[in-house]
Amino acid sequence: MARYARVKGSIALITLTNPPVNALSAAVRRGIVESVSRALKDEQVKAVVFCGENEKFCGGADIKEFSGSMSGPPLVPMIHSIEAGEKLMVAAIEGVALGGGLELALGCHYRRHVSAQEALQLGIVDQVAEGSAVQAAMELALSVIGQPLNPRRLSLRAPVWAPDVDGVCDTALAQVKQRSRGAMAPVACVQAVRAAAMLPYSKGMERERQLMDTLFRSGQARAMQYAFFAQRNAGKWSLPNGAQWNNTRARDVQRAGVIGLGTMGRGITVCLVKAGISVVAIETDAKQLESGKKAVTAMLQRDAKRRGVSPPLHLLTFTLSFHQLRDVDLVIEAVFEDMNLKKRVFSDLCKVLRANTLICTNTSGLSVDELAAVTDRQPLVVGMHFFAPAHVMKLLEVVSGSRSSPEAVATAMALGKRIEKVCVAVGNCSGFVGNRMLKLYLDQSVYMLEEGATPEQVDQALEEFGFAMGIFKVSDLSGLDVGWRVRKASGLIGPDVDPVKPSRWRLGRRYCPLPDMLCQQGRFGQKTGRGWYLYDSPGSKEAKSDPEIQTFLKDYRHKYGIIPRRITSQEVIERCAFSLANEGFRILEDRIAASPEDIDVIYLFGYGWPRHRGGPMFYAAQVGLSVVLEKLEHYHRVHPDVPSLEPSRLLRRLVAEGSPPIQQWKSHIKNLRSHL
Ligand SMILES: CC(C)(COP(=O)(O)OP(=O)(O)OC[C@H]1O[C@@H](n2cnc3c(N)ncnc32)[C@H](O)[C@@H]1OP(=O)(O)O)[C@@H](O)C(=O)NCCC(=O)NCCSC(=O)/C=C/CCCCCCCCCCCCC(=O)O
């Protein structure tokens, strides 16, 4: 859809009308082609101005159409005909000009853009205008009508390049290949730039078309398109009682409290303050309060310097007194991961907070219901599970307890959005979605060490798959002592366990004591300079292979009579990825997550799952559910002492029903108990 109007006598104004971002759907492209043809035929028209409705030029191709059979006028010939048009074409760019939207703008003879100094410097736009870009574009058009158009046609311009363009492209290609971790698109972009530099325009375009064709047909493209919509759909939460994102009002949060200024509390405070929310930050000890205050202030100052603004320090109050919380709208508890401690904090909070203040917990896996039970306001208690470092990581799991009110969930989701998190509403169970799945992935990784792999082999396989970091590097980064404490609290480790030869069987299933044994040696990871890897000094980040770990693993296997075997990268990926997906299916059965998309969003934004692989659930669908089922059956046969490898009921059911597409899985889960 495109609207045509003649204005100022000689200007044809073509408005792209496809809200919310005026994406170039088939109808829009058809509208543009028809409007351009009309303008070219109209003798009164001397110039054409393109703009987008609602001050958004164009969000690019309509991604929704990519999954169907594409129809309508092709994009590139349409842009070529605009560029070659005998009348002046001007793009009035407001808001966004992305992908095909930018191509459309580049096809015009003149462009403008609001607040895009960088585009101006790069020569992508000709002028940056304050106020209405459409008015400015029309004035520009009127002032240049009659001037020759050939110098303005980009396809006729010779590119300006450094002398060693081939070498520059080689270097860029090597860097991009390393950084993109298997993603095809960034590599294709460099190849297209090389073609643009080395070949005549038409040949360069042909090369770009070939590259685009390959990408377009790839599973990676499908994964990225899926991830795009999954991310946007995650915000559209719903609860079984019918409450959902568009029928439940969130409360306005002006003042918040943060309890605990450890790593998480500091990051959360920074997020809130940056969004303009006043924060009362509480610690129990003057020294910790001072160190938290210094850290938060420094983080805000660094951020403000980077953005060229002044740090919003006036929004902060640091105090040891709970009484300062009496006026806040919402509190986020971020104390140590200990149920009794959290319960104490929750009851203390109830003594000072207004009766209608929301209480949120940043627990990464403890029961929100159990915590809510010690308060005088169960409907006002929800989980807000941030990921470390909280001011950097995009994910927020909003945990709806069995008594949480829709308003409390809506408020936590809205607050998360306001502080620029990708929020996913989940139900309450141990570990919620992300950490419940992570446990099984970690289990498989350490089992493979017992069986013959090294941390380096496992990490390499995962990094080649696309993870930013292998699981053992991640463990070293987050600290091995974190899981150790959790295992102690859950009774897996205790005084009865032989420290020299601990049992490999606990609570009726296989147990790998390797992480505990490392902790006993003080190997907590980066913070102690030793973990699964060796570091130059405590706190340094570069992981190096540690010969001591190799010897330790050999001795361990010898002690337990394990004959090591070669573990392939394929086995690493299958056992890790399919364990994740299998637990994901159980989470769907339990209705802890509303959809496979929500699970995938959690893994994409919280756990470094590679975006070009969509997420663990999408990956399972892409590999084929019957293949995943077969593999899990195989691994479960080989490891009968690992019950989590047994294929889930939902996976079996989906395979039995012919492996429907992922968008239809939800309808196969109906009538199952919901925790959401
Ligand atoms: C920055 C954004 C644009 C906006 O961000 P924000 O303001 O935060 O809002 P969002 O929540 O993200 O989005 C709001 C809603 O809009 C939907 N949306 C956004 N972008 C698109 C889009 N491009 N397509 C469809 N829908 C879109 C989004 O889902 C939200 O919907 P809802 O409210 O949740 O319902 C941000 O959204 C953003 O970054 N968007 C993506 C921008 C992007 O990546 N653009 C590039 C797309 S790829 C491209 O342009 C490629 C071009 C070259 C190939 C073109 C091929 C197509 C034509 C070929 C025709 C062939 C015919 C062949 C016939 C024959 O001959 O056989």
The ligand as an ORCA input file, in Angstrom:
! r2SCAN-3c Opt
* xyz 0 1
  C      13.727     -0.828     14.438
  C      12.418     -1.566     14.150
  C      11.992     -1.330     12.722
  C      11.309     -0.985     15.078
  O      11.648     -1.264     16.408
  P      10.590     -0.990     17.592
  O      10.091      0.394     17.455
  O      11.261     -1.405     18.853
  O       9.336     -1.927     17.293
  P       9.278     -3.510     17.199
  O       8.544     -4.015     18.393
  O      10.588     -4.099     16.905
  O       8.366     -3.700     15.908
  C       7.030     -3.210     15.875
  C       6.199     -4.155     15.075
  O       6.641     -4.128     13.707
  C       6.935     -5.440     13.247
  N       8.041     -5.324     12.289
  C       9.161     -4.616     12.417
  N       9.943     -4.705     11.344
  C       9.287     -5.508     10.498
  C       9.570     -5.988      9.181
  N      10.695     -5.636      8.529
  N       8.693     -6.805      8.610
  C       7.548     -7.143      9.242
  N       7.207     -6.732     10.481
  C       8.073     -5.914     11.087
  C       7.320     -6.200     14.509
  O       7.134     -7.571     14.335
  C       6.325     -5.601     15.508
  O       5.088     -6.225     15.276
  P       4.084     -6.511     16.457
  O       3.733     -5.181     17.040
  O       4.851     -7.356     17.437
  O       2.950     -7.225     15.844
  C      12.584     -3.075     14.442
  O      11.339     -3.706     14.409
  C      13.485     -3.783     13.477
  O      14.680     -3.759     13.632
  N      12.886     -4.447     12.481
  C      13.611     -5.281     11.546
  C      14.193     -4.447     10.483
  C      14.926     -5.289      9.478
  O      15.619     -6.217      9.777
  N      14.764     -4.921      8.215
  C      15.393     -5.587      7.148
  C      14.510     -6.665      6.614
  S      15.339     -7.624      5.379
  C      15.350     -6.631      4.042
  O      14.912     -5.526      4.063
  C      15.894     -7.253      2.826
  C      15.826     -6.646      1.627
  C      16.323     -7.294      0.423
  C      15.491     -8.485     -0.012
  C      14.108     -8.124     -0.187
  C      13.296     -9.267     -0.709
  C      11.873     -8.921     -0.608
  C      11.238     -8.629     -1.893
  C      11.336     -9.755     -2.870
  C      10.120     -9.908     -3.653
  C      10.286    -11.074     -4.555
  C       9.058    -11.304     -5.329
  C       9.376    -12.385     -6.284
  C       8.312    -12.546     -7.218
  C       8.863    -13.277     -8.348
  O       9.384    -12.637     -9.229
  O       8.837    -14.513     -8.283
*
